Amino acid sequence: MAENAYEGMYILDSNRYGRDPDAVSGQIREMIEGIGGKILVSRVWEERRLAYPIRGQRKGTYWLTYSWLDGKRLPEIERKCQLNDNILRALFLKIDPRIIDALVAHAQAEPAAPGAEEKDEAAKDEKEPRKRGEKSPVAAAKESGGSEAEAKDK
């Protein structure tokens, strides 16, 4: 059996996933393990608005997996994904075994909260030393009706 490393990206029906996330994501695990695959990482990536409706759905939950599968059995799992009502789309990419460890480690890391980078920049501006009575660039921009982006550019 020639096993290869695969990245699987699934777009799940957000409504069904929202009602029962464990059951919907569990179906992906069952499909992969059912054909003799081994899952390395399986996690939600993000929920977002789709570029165009798929099966009448305008939002989708993206699910990411990294797994070892027999390449000859991949068409079976692709067909099961097409027949599953919870999965709107699925894509599988063969991964070079030399980089699978780095991809798995990256996927296991928790994603940063949205807007965290902006908060870090504002905190950095606040820590810079200023003369007594001088306002931060962000505070000065807000008072003058400007935006934070304009203040950061100065």
C-alpha positions in Angstrom: 0.0 0.0 0.0 1.5 3.3 -1.1 0.5 5.9 1.5 0.8 9.6 0.7 0.3 12.7 2.8 -2.8 14.7 1.8 -4.2 18.1 2.7 -8.0 18.0 2.6 -10.0 21.3 2.6 -13.8 20.9 3.0 -16.5 23.6 2.8 -19.2 22.5 5.2 -22.8 23.7 5.4 -22.6 26.4 8.1 -26.2 25.8 9.3 -25.7 22.1 9.8 -22.3 22.6 11.3 -23.6 25.3 13.7 -26.4 22.9 15.0 -24.1 19.9 15.6 -20.4 20.6 15.0 -19.2 17.3 16.5 -21.4 15.1 14.2 -20.6 17.0 11.0 -16.8 17.1 11.7 -17.0 13.5 12.9 -18.2 12.4 9.5 -15.0 13.6 7.9 -13.0 11.5 10.4 -15.2 8.5 9.8 -14.7 8.8 6.0 -10.9 9.0 6.2 -10.5 6.3 8.8 -13.1 4.1 7.0 -10.8 3.7 4.0 -7.8 3.0 6.2 -6.4 6.5 6.4 -4.7 8.1 9.4 -5.6 11.7 10.4 -2.8 13.9 11.6 -4.8 17.1 12.1 -8.5 17.9 11.7 -9.8 21.3 12.7 -12.0 24.2 11.7 -10.2 26.8 9.7 -12.8 29.6 9.4 -16.4 30.5 8.5 -16.8 33.0 5.7 -19.2 34.2 3.0 -18.8 32.3 -0.2 -18.0 34.0 -3.5 -21.0 32.4 -5.1 -23.8 30.2 -3.7 -23.1 26.5 -3.5 -26.3 24.4 -3.2 -28.2 27.5 -2.2 -25.8 28.3 0.7 -24.1 31.7 0.9 -21.9 30.9 4.0 -19.5 28.0 4.5 -17.4 26.6 7.3 -13.9 25.7 6.1 -12.5 22.5 7.6 -8.8 21.5 7.2 -7.3 18.1 7.6 -3.9 16.6 7.1 -3.8 12.8 6.8 -2.0 9.8 5.4 -4.1 7.9 2.8 -3.6 5.2 0.2 -3.6 7.2 -3.1 -5.6 4.4 -4.9 -8.5 4.9 -2.4 -8.7 8.7 -2.8 -11.5 8.5 -5.4 -13.6 6.7 -2.8 -13.4 9.5 -0.3 -14.0 12.1 -3.0 -17.2 10.3 -4.0 -18.3 10.1 -0.4 -17.8 13.8 -0.1 -20.0 14.5 -3.1 -22.7 12.3 -1.7 -22.6 13.9 1.8 -25.2 16.7 2.3 -23.0 18.4 5.0 -20.1 18.8 2.6 -20.5 21.5 -0.1 -17.1 21.1 -1.6 -13.9 19.2 -1.0 -10.4 19.5 -2.4 -7.4 17.1 -1.8 -3.8 18.0 -2.4 -0.9 15.6 -2.2 1.8 17.0 0.1 5.5 16.4 -0.1 6.4 14.1 2.9 9.4 16.3 3.7 7.2 19.3 4.7 4.2 17.5 6.3 5.6 17.9 9.8 5.9 21.7 9.4 2.3 21.9 8.0 0.9 19.8 10.8 2.7 21.9 13.4 1.3 25.1 11.8 -2.2 23.6 11.7 -2.1 22.6 15.3 -1.2 26.1 16.4 -4.2 28.2 17.5 -5.1 30.9 15.0 -4.7 34.5 16.2 -7.8 36.4 17.0 -9.0 38.8 14.3 -7.7 42.3 14.8 -5.0 41.2 17.2 -2.3 42.6 15.0 -4.0 46.1 15.0 -4.1 46.0 18.8 -0.4 45.1 19.0 0.4 48.2 16.8 -1.7 50.5 19.0 0.0 49.1 22.2 3.4 49.7 20.6 2.5 53.3 19.8 1.4 53.8 23.4 4.7 52.4 24.8 6.9 54.8 22.9 8.2 57.7 25.1 6.6 61.1 24.6 7.2 64.5 26.0 5.0 65.5 28.9 1.5 66.5 27.6 2.1 65.1 24.1 -0.5 62.8 22.8 0.0 59.6 21.0 -0.3 59.7 17.2 -3.5 57.6 17.5 -5.1 59.8 20.1 -4.1 63.0 18.1 -5.6 61.5 14.9 -8.9 60.6 16.7 -9.2 64.2 18.1 -8.6 65.8 14.7 -11.1 63.4 13.0 -8.5 61.3 11.2 -8.1 57.6 11.3 -5.7 55.3 13.1 -4.2 54.3 9.8 -3.3 58.0 9.0 -1.7 58.3 12.4 0.4 55.2 11.9 1.6 56.6 8.5 3.0 59.8 10.2 
